[in-house]
Amino acid sequence: MKYLNLFNNINARSVKKSMSINCIVFAVIMFIVISLLVINCGNAQPETFKVLVFSKTAGFYHGIIPTGIAAIQELGMQNNFDVDTTANAELLTDDNLKQYKVVVFNNTTGDALDDAQQAAFERYIQAGNGYLGIHAASDTEYDWAWYGGLIGGAYFLSHPKVQKAVIRVEDGNHISTKMLPERWECYDEWYNFRENPREKVTVLASLDESSYSPGKGAMEDHPIIWCHEYDGGRAFYTGLGHTKETFSGPLYLEHLLCAIKWAAGVSE
């Protein structure tokens, strides 16, 4: 028994060491990929600005949240903008928000803001600032009608298993999609939405539902990336952002970088 316990302890340490090494390897790969993405995104001299990455969850917690935070921090370091991060909604006040050009809702879920915080964020957008929603940002604030308008009414409905799908780029001229191929295959978790946002937003890319199994809630016309001007500011949503495969992809990181700059109003 003594030798069995010793073997188990050694095995457990080996597993933990392996997991730690895997995390380090992934972080190094992501750093190398992002270090190559010093992209102007439409402006010859990138303007310095600040981004707030907000990652509060009042529902399901996506394990990819720390990866998303690290990716945006690294994009900021390599591309001349500052990044603050928080899961504390109490920081969404008029005084604090005014220092940021864009707030990223990084896989937020549920009822993340109280009434005062919601009002402050509305005033923030009305002052001409930007919002970027990543993936589960559409699974957030179902009872806040203004936020529903911000995301084009496209609240999360359901999703099938994580799988590869083909994204069809509809607008190859937008700064956030011009680097993408017309048909872009990605491995992610593909949301079906309660409402098709097409009539309310500019759809930049949609899913080819024949390329994967959308499950119950299939939309046929299935936008997945879009943007619009909203209540004096700018709003951008990308449905990608559930898997490490997504965040380690150079095209997605370039797409994310240019989406941030568009939402911040520092690129065309």
PyMOL commands that set and color helices and strands:
alter all, ss='L'
color gray80, all
select helices_A, chain A and resi 2-35+65-78+89-91+94-97+115-126+135-139+145-150+209-211+244-247+250-264
alter helices_A, ss='H'
color red, helices_A
select strands_A, chain A and resi 50-54+82-86+102-106+130-134+156-158+163-169+183-188+192-193+202-208+223-230+233-238
alter strands_A, ss='S'
color yellow, strands_A
deselect
rebuild
show_as cartoon
